Amino acid sequence: MTEVIDEQDTADRATVGLLTRRVALGLAIGLAASAGYVGIRQIGRDQDSPPPGAGPSPTSTVSSPDEAAEGVRRATVGGAVLQAMADAVDNGDRAGFLAVVDPRSNAFRDEARVVYNNLRDLPLAVFRMRYVSDDPGAIEPDRLQALGVTEAWLAQVEVTWQLQGFDAKPARAILPVTMVTRGTTTYAASFSERFVSGQRRPIWAMGELHLVEGDHSLVVSLHETADLDAYANLVDQAVDSVTEVWGRKWRRKAVLFLPAKQVQMEQLLGAQANTYGQIAAVTMAELDQPTPNAPVRMVANPKLFGELGRQGRRIVLTHETTHIASNATASPVPLWLAEGFADYVAFTAVDVNTDSAAAELFKAVRAGKGPKSLPSPEAFAAASADLAVAYESSWLACRLIAETEGQAKLVQFYRAVHASKSQDGLAKAFKDVLGTTEQEFVQDWQRYLERLAGG
C-alpha cells in the first residue's frame, strides 16, 4: 500500500534524498568490505563450547600450580556471584540481586538497581551469565585503593538473553565485571570497568530503560521523553509494509533501540566515537558473529532521527525492517542488493519524488559521471564520499527489476541470491530468475538512469 507524503511532511521531501540514504546494514554487523564483525571474536562460542550457565571455564593460560589454583578459585567464587544474579533476575528477587553487589561501591549499587529493573521490565525468556576468563592484573593500584580491598580482578562474562516473542535465538555479549573480595565474601563491583575497542554494550546496562510493546514491535528507549507509542506505531506499520512485499514467512516482529545520544548508539554497536555521524539508523545482530535467525535490532541515531518528520522516520524504519525480514545480517547478498531492496520496499510504502530521492545520483549522471558498475561494498562505508550515490543507484537498480519483471520477480531474485551457497549465486540468479547477465543488466540500468536523470 502506497502512502503519499502530505503537506505537513514537506520537510521530509528535502531530507529523504539525504538522511534516508544514510541508513546502514553492514556497517554495524560486518558485511561491508569484509571487515568482520566488531565483537570480541576470541571469546565467541562454537558448537563445542559449553552452553550459558554451564559453570566457570577460565581461559587464561597459567604458569604454575599455585596460579592455576588461584584461577580456579576466582572462577568458582566469581561464577557463584554471576549465578546468583541470573537466578535473582529469573525469580524477581531484587534483594538477592543486590546482595552480591559490593556494599561499598555506592555508584555501582545505584547502577545495579537500574540494571535489575531493566532486566525485569524486558520480556525475557532467557537470561544467563557465564564466567569466561579473568585478569587479576587489570585493576590499577589507584583503583584497588579506591575500592578499599586487597583483592580485585576483572572478569570477562558472557551474558545471553532472549526476548520472548521477538528472538529465535538468544542475544549474546561480553561484559567486563569487576570482582572484589571483602573478608571471605566476593562481590561484583562494576559492569563497565574496561570495555575494549569493538566491544558492544548491552542496552540494559547503559541506563534506565523505557519500553513500549506494539502489535509487532518492541521499542526500547534510553530517551525518557521520546514518544514511544508513536515509534511503536511506525514500526508496526513498517512490519505490515514489509510483509506486503516480502510475504508472511518471517517472524513479523521488530525491535527498535532508541539511544538518547549518538555516543550511546556507537557504544551499542561497539563502534568508535563519531563513526555514525552520517547514519540515521542501522540494523545490528546482537551476537559476536552474525548467524541465521540471530536476534536483530534496529538502532536509531537520535540526532539524525530527530531531524526527520514522521514519514521520514517511517521510511527509515521500513528500510531497516526489510533487513530484519530478509535476514540480511547473515546473508550472502551483495550490499547493493540488500540496501537497494530495503529502499525499494520503503519507497513502496511511502511514495517519494524520484528526483528528490535520487538527487546526488542524477547530478552525477548529468555530469557524465554516472556509475560504471553496481556499487561495491566499500561505497557503503560510513565515511564514503559515494554513500548517497551508492544507496540511490542500488534503489533504482531494484526498482528497475520490479518495473520490468514485476515485484514478485524482484523478491524471487533476492531470495535466490540469499539462498545461494556458491560464489556464483548472483550470476546464477541473474540468469535463472531474470534471464539476463549482470553485464547486460548494468547496461539496461545505466540507460534507465540516463532516462530518469534526463527527465
GUNUBA-19298 format. One record per residue (C-alpha): residue in one letter; x, y, z. Coordinates in nm, 2 decimals. Last residue first. Layout:
BEGIN
r_px_py_pz
A_X_Y_Z
...
# end
This chain:
BEGIN
r_px_py_pz
G_1.36_1.37_-1.74
G_1.73_1.35_-1.83
A_1.81_1.19_-1.50
L_1.54_0.93_-1.54
R_1.65_0.84_-1.90
E_2.01_0.83_-1.80
L_1.94_0.61_-1.50
Y_1.74_0.37_-1.72
R_2.02_0.36_-1.98
Q_2.27_0.28_-1.70
W_2.03_0.01_-1.57
D_2.00_-0.16_-1.91
Q_2.38_-0.17_-1.94
V_2.42_-0.30_-1.58
F_2.16_-0.57_-1.66
E_2.35_-0.68_-1.97
Q_2.67_-0.71_-1.76
E_2.50_-0.89_-1.47
T_2.36_-1.14_-1.72
T_2.00_-1.19_-1.83
G_1.70_-1.43_-1.79
L_1.58_-1.26_-1.47
V_1.54_-1.56_-1.25
D_1.78_-1.82_-1.39
K_2.04_-1.60_-1.55
F_2.06_-1.31_-1.30
A_2.02_-1.56_-1.02
K_2.31_-1.77_-1.15
A_2.53_-1.46_-1.17
L_2.44_-1.37_-0.81
G_2.50_-1.73_-0.68
D_2.84_-1.76_-0.85
Q_3.02_-1.78_-0.52
S_2.81_-2.08_-0.41
K_2.57_-2.14_-0.13
S_2.28_-1.95_-0.28
A_1.97_-1.90_-0.07
H_2.02_-1.52_-0.04
V_2.08_-1.49_-0.42
A_1.76_-1.68_-0.49
R_1.56_-1.49_-0.23
Y_1.67_-1.16_-0.39
F_1.57_-1.27_-0.74
Q_1.24_-1.41_-0.62
V_1.16_-1.08_-0.44
L_1.25_-0.89_-0.76
K_1.04_-1.14_-0.96
A_0.74_-1.08_-0.74
Q_0.77_-0.71_-0.79
G_0.74_-0.74_-1.17
E_0.99_-0.81_-1.44
T_1.04_-0.46_-1.60
E_0.92_-0.23_-1.32
A_1.04_-0.45_-1.04
I_1.38_-0.51_-1.19
L_1.42_-0.14_-1.25
R_1.32_-0.06_-0.89
C_1.60_-0.29_-0.77
A_1.86_-0.10_-0.97
L_1.69_0.23_-0.87
W_1.75_0.15_-0.51
S_2.11_0.05_-0.56
S_2.18_0.38_-0.75
E_2.04_0.58_-0.47
Y_2.22_0.40_-0.20
A_2.56_0.41_-0.37
V_2.51_0.77_-0.48
A_2.45_0.88_-0.12
L_2.75_0.69_0.01
D_2.99_0.80_-0.26
A_3.21_1.01_-0.03
S_3.24_0.71_0.19
A_3.27_0.79_0.57
A_3.00_0.53_0.68
A_3.13_0.27_0.43
F_2.86_0.19_0.17
A_3.09_0.25_-0.13
E_3.33_-0.01_0.00
P_3.08_-0.28_-0.06
S_3.09_-0.21_-0.43
P_2.80_-0.03_-0.61
L_2.68_-0.18_-0.94
S_2.91_-0.08_-1.23
K_3.00_0.22_-1.44
P_2.81_0.46_-1.22
G_2.72_0.80_-1.36
K_2.99_1.06_-1.40
G_2.87_1.23_-1.72
A_2.77_1.54_-1.54
R_2.40_1.46_-1.58
V_2.47_1.11_-1.43
A_2.65_1.26_-1.13
K_2.36_1.51_-1.06
F_2.11_1.22_-1.11
L_2.29_1.02_-0.84
E_2.30_1.31_-0.59
A_1.93_1.39_-0.64
A_1.80_1.03_-0.62
A_1.53_1.08_-0.35
S_1.45_1.43_-0.47
D_1.42_1.35_-0.84
T_1.23_1.03_-0.76
N_0.96_1.21_-0.56
V_0.86_0.99_-0.27
D_0.58_0.74_-0.21
V_0.58_0.58_0.13
A_0.53_0.20_0.14
T_0.68_0.14_-0.20
F_0.97_0.38_-0.11
A_1.05_0.16_0.20
V_1.03_-0.16_0.00
Y_1.26_-0.03_-0.27
D_1.49_0.11_-0.01
A_1.53_-0.23_0.15
F_1.59_-0.38_-0.19
G_1.86_-0.13_-0.28
E_2.03_-0.19_0.06
A_2.05_-0.57_0.04
L_2.11_-0.57_-0.34
W_2.39_-0.31_-0.33
L_2.53_-0.49_-0.02
P_2.58_-0.81_-0.21
V_2.36_-1.10_-0.09
P_2.54_-1.36_0.12
S_2.31_-1.31_0.41
A_2.36_-1.32_0.78
T_2.27_-0.96_0.87
A_2.02_-0.96_0.58
N_1.77_-1.20_0.74
S_1.52_-1.08_0.48
A_1.26_-0.98_0.74
I_1.52_-0.80_0.95
H_1.67_-0.61_0.66
T_1.32_-0.51_0.55
T_1.26_-0.38_0.90
E_1.56_-0.14_0.85
H_1.41_0.01_0.53
T_1.06_0.03_0.69
L_1.22_0.21_0.98
V_1.40_0.46_0.76
I_1.09_0.53_0.55
R_0.87_0.56_0.86
R_1.11_0.80_1.01
G_1.09_1.02_0.70
Q_0.72_1.00_0.72
R_0.70_1.12_1.08
G_0.95_1.40_1.03
L_1.32_1.36_1.02
E_1.57_1.58_1.21
G_1.52_1.39_1.53
F_1.63_1.07_1.36
L_1.95_1.24_1.27
K_2.03_1.33_1.63
P_1.89_1.02_1.79
N_2.09_0.78_1.57
A_1.85_0.48_1.56
V_1.93_0.12_1.63
M_1.72_-0.15_1.47
R_1.78_-0.48_1.65
V_1.84_-0.83_1.52
P_1.85_-1.15_1.73
A_2.02_-1.41_1.51
N_1.80_-1.61_1.28
P_2.09_-1.70_1.05
T_2.43_-1.61_1.20
P_2.61_-1.29_1.26
Q_2.92_-1.32_1.49
D_2.96_-1.18_1.84
L_2.58_-1.17_1.86
E_2.32_-0.89_1.88
A_2.28_-0.85_1.51
M_2.25_-0.49_1.42
T_2.04_-0.30_1.17
V_2.15_0.07_1.15
A_1.98_0.41_1.17
A_2.02_0.77_1.06
I_2.39_0.74_0.96
Q_2.60_1.05_0.89
G_2.75_1.09_1.24
Y_2.80_0.72_1.27
T_3.17_0.69_1.34
N_3.18_0.98_1.58
A_3.31_0.77_1.87
Q_3.45_0.43_1.77
A_3.20_0.15_1.72
G_3.09_-0.13_1.95
L_2.74_-0.11_1.81
L_2.57_-0.03_2.14
Q_2.85_0.20_2.23
E_2.81_0.38_1.90
M_2.44_0.44_1.96
Q_2.52_0.56_2.31
V_2.76_0.81_2.16
Q_2.48_0.93_1.94
K_2.28_1.03_2.24
A_1.94_0.93_2.39
P_1.96_0.58_2.24
L_1.64_0.45_2.08
F_1.65_0.07_2.02
L_1.38_-0.07_1.79
V_1.28_-0.44_1.80
A_1.08_-0.59_1.51
K_0.83_-0.87_1.48
R_0.68_-1.03_1.16
R_0.85_-1.36_1.24
W_0.91_-1.43_0.87
K_0.71_-1.62_0.61
R_0.43_-1.36_0.56
G_0.54_-1.22_0.23
W_0.83_-0.99_0.13
V_0.62_-0.72_-0.04
E_0.31_-0.69_0.18
T_0.51_-0.82_0.48
V_0.74_-0.52_0.45
S_0.45_-0.28_0.47
D_0.29_-0.45_0.76
V_0.62_-0.46_0.96
A_0.68_-0.09_0.88
Q_0.33_0.00_1.00
D_0.40_-0.18_1.33
V_0.74_0.00_1.35
L_0.56_0.34_1.30
N_0.31_0.26_1.57
A_0.58_0.16_1.81
Y_0.76_0.49_1.74
A_0.44_0.69_1.81
D_0.38_0.49_2.13
L_0.74_0.56_2.23
D_0.71_0.94_2.22
A_1.06_1.01_2.34
T_1.10_1.20_2.67
E_1.30_0.94_2.87
H_1.55_0.86_2.59
L_1.72_0.54_2.68
S_1.45_0.36_2.48
V_1.34_0.01_2.40
V_1.06_-0.01_2.14
L_0.91_-0.35_2.09
S_0.71_-0.41_1.78
H_0.45_-0.62_1.60
D_0.13_-0.53_1.78
G_0.31_-0.27_2.00
E_0.53_-0.30_2.30
V_0.65_0.01_2.48
L_0.96_0.03_2.69
H_1.16_0.29_2.89
L_1.51_0.19_3.00
E_1.72_0.34_3.27
G_2.09_0.35_3.18
M_2.35_0.16_2.98
A_2.34_-0.19_3.12
W_2.01_-0.28_2.96
I_2.14_-0.16_2.62
P_2.41_-0.42_2.61
R_2.75_-0.27_2.54
R_2.93_-0.39_2.23
Q_3.31_-0.44_2.24
G_3.49_-0.31_1.93
S_3.76_-0.13_2.12
V_3.78_-0.26_2.47
F_3.54_-0.20_2.76
R_3.71_-0.17_3.09
E_3.54_-0.12_3.43
S_3.19_-0.13_3.30
F_2.98_-0.38_3.50
S_3.13_-0.28_3.83
A_3.18_-0.40_4.19
A_3.05_-0.76_4.18
Y_3.10_-0.93_4.52
T_3.31_-1.20_4.68
T_3.28_-1.28_5.05
T_3.55_-1.42_5.28
G_3.68_-1.09_5.40
R_3.59_-0.85_5.13
T_3.67_-0.99_4.79
V_3.62_-0.78_4.47
M_3.50_-0.87_4.12
T_3.49_-0.62_3.84
V_3.27_-0.74_3.55
P_3.36_-0.68_3.19
L_3.05_-0.78_2.99
I_3.07_-1.00_2.68
A_2.76_-1.00_2.46
R_2.50_-1.25_2.34
A_2.15_-1.24_2.21
P_1.95_-1.56_2.24
K_1.79_-1.73_1.93
A_1.45_-1.71_1.77
D_1.40_-1.36_1.92
F_1.09_-1.15_1.93
G_0.82_-1.34_2.11
Q_1.01_-1.36_2.44
L_1.33_-1.15_2.42
Q_1.64_-1.37_2.47
W_1.94_-1.31_2.69
T_2.30_-1.42_2.70
V_2.58_-1.27_2.90
E_2.94_-1.39_2.87
V_3.15_-1.25_3.15
Q_3.51_-1.13_3.12
A_3.63_-1.10_3.48
L_3.84_-0.81_3.61
W_4.01_-0.87_3.94
A_4.01_-0.74_4.29
E_4.20_-0.84_4.61
T_4.34_-0.62_4.88
V_4.03_-0.41_4.91
G_3.94_-0.04_4.96
L_3.78_0.00_4.62
A_3.96_0.33_4.58
Q_4.29_0.16_4.67
L_4.24_-0.10_4.40
R_4.15_0.17_4.15
D_4.48_0.35_4.24
P_4.67_0.02_4.20
E_4.52_-0.05_3.86
I_4.29_-0.34_3.81
A_4.38_-0.54_3.51
G_4.64_-0.76_3.69
P_4.39_-1.01_3.81
D_4.28_-1.09_3.46
D_3.98_-1.32_3.42
S_3.81_-1.56_3.18
V_3.47_-1.69_3.07
Y_3.23_-1.66_3.37
R_2.88_-1.73_3.24
M_2.57_-1.51_3.29
R_2.22_-1.62_3.17
F_1.89_-1.46_3.10
V_1.63_-1.64_2.89
A_1.26_-1.57_2.80
L_1.30_-1.20_2.89
P_1.02_-0.95_2.82
L_1.23_-0.66_2.94
D_1.10_-0.49_3.25
R_1.28_-0.73_3.49
L_1.61_-0.68_3.31
N_1.57_-0.30_3.32
N_1.48_-0.31_3.69
Y_1.79_-0.52_3.76
V_2.01_-0.29_3.56
V_1.87_0.02_3.73
R_1.94_-0.13_4.08
A_2.28_-0.23_3.96
E_2.36_0.13_3.86
D_2.27_0.25_4.21
R_2.48_-0.02_4.36
F_2.76_0.07_4.12
A_2.77_0.43_4.25
N_2.78_0.31_4.61
S_3.06_0.06_4.57
R_3.09_-0.02_4.94
P_2.81_-0.28_4.95
D_2.97_-0.47_4.66
V_2.67_-0.62_4.47
V_2.60_-0.99_4.56
A_2.31_-0.90_4.79
L_2.17_-0.66_4.52
F_2.05_-0.94_4.30
G_1.91_-1.13_4.60
A_1.72_-0.82_4.72
R_1.57_-0.78_4.38
D_1.44_-1.13_4.36
G_1.22_-1.15_4.05
N_1.29_-1.52_4.02
D_1.47_-1.51_3.68
V_1.65_-1.19_3.76
A_1.76_-1.33_4.10
D_1.88_-1.65_3.94
A_2.10_-1.46_3.70
M_2.25_-1.25_3.98
A_2.31_-1.56_4.20
Q_2.47_-1.74_3.91
L_2.70_-1.44_3.85
V_2.81_-1.43_4.21
A_2.87_-1.81_4.21
G_3.08_-1.78_3.89
G_3.30_-1.52_4.06
V_3.36_-1.76_4.36
T_3.44_-2.05_4.13
A_3.63_-1.86_3.86
R_3.84_-1.69_4.13
R_3.92_-2.02_4.29
V_4.00_-2.19_3.96
G_4.24_-1.91_3.87
E_4.40_-1.93_4.22
A_4.46_-2.30_4.17
A_4.62_-2.24_3.84
E_4.84_-1.97_3.98
D_4.95_-2.20_4.25
P_5.01_-2.49_4.00
S_5.23_-2.26_3.79
S_5.23_-2.09_3.45
V_4.87_-2.03_3.38
T_4.69_-1.97_3.04
S_4.37_-1.78_3.09
T_4.06_-1.95_2.96
P_3.86_-1.97_3.28
S_3.56_-2.21_3.25
P_3.31_-2.14_3.52
G_2.97_-2.31_3.51
A_2.74_-2.43_3.24
G_2.52_-2.12_3.27
P_2.54_-2.05_2.90
P_2.63_-2.36_2.70
P_2.97_-2.51_2.70
S_3.17_-2.47_2.38
D_3.19_-2.74_2.12
Q_2.94_-2.58_1.88
D_3.13_-2.25_1.88
R_3.14_-1.98_2.14
G_3.28_-1.63_2.08
I_3.56_-1.53_2.31
Q_3.83_-1.45_2.06
R_3.58_-1.26_1.84
I_3.51_-0.98_2.08
G_3.26_-0.81_1.85
V_3.31_-0.58_1.56
Y_3.20_-0.83_1.30
G_3.45_-0.87_1.01
A_3.58_-0.60_0.78
S_3.47_-0.80_0.47
A_3.42_-0.47_0.29
A_3.08_-0.42_0.45
L_2.92_-0.73_0.59
G_3.05_-0.68_0.95
I_2.74_-0.61_1.15
A_2.73_-0.24_1.21
L_2.84_-0.10_0.88
G_2.68_-0.39_0.70
L_2.33_-0.25_0.73
A_2.33_0.12_0.71
V_2.08_0.41_0.66
R_2.22_0.74_0.54
R_2.02_0.74_0.21
T_1.72_0.82_0.43
L_1.91_1.13_0.55
L_1.98_1.28_0.22
G_1.73_1.21_-0.05
V_1.45_1.19_0.20
T_1.56_1.52_0.36
A_1.40_1.78_0.13
R_1.09_1.57_0.09
D_1.08_1.52_0.47
A_1.03_1.89_0.52
T_0.71_1.86_0.31
D_0.56_1.64_0.58
Q_0.27_1.86_0.67
E_0.18_1.89_0.30
D_0.12_1.52_0.26
I_0.36_1.24_0.17
V_0.18_0.98_-0.04
E_0.10_0.64_0.11
T_0.14_0.34_-0.11
M_0.00_0.00_0.00
# end
